[in-house]
Amino acid sequence: MTFLNQIKTFAANESGAVTVDWVVLTAAIVGLGLAVISSVRTGVGSLATDISNSLSSASVASLGTLGVSQ
């Protein structure tokens, strides 16, 4: 078998086509995930800061005489 015949046989072989499809699909999913994370990051950070500030300034009300039998 000559080198040219080996190249033709290799080019005609489709046994790895499904693997290539899955690699491309996986790369697309990872890329989409990274894009979503980068676009949501700032909003989530500011929301977490707002929640932290609200909880820091919150106070717990005393129950007083509620639930005490007379």
C-alpha angles and dihedrals in degrees: 000000000000126000092254091053090050091053091049091050091048092049092049094049111100100178093112097046094097091051091053090050092053092047091052092046092049092048090051092051092049091048092049090049092052091048091052092048093050093048095047098041099086095046093050091047093053092044090052090050091050092050091047092051092048093050093046093055095042121106131202116238117230118241094224110186096342110131096011113127117227 
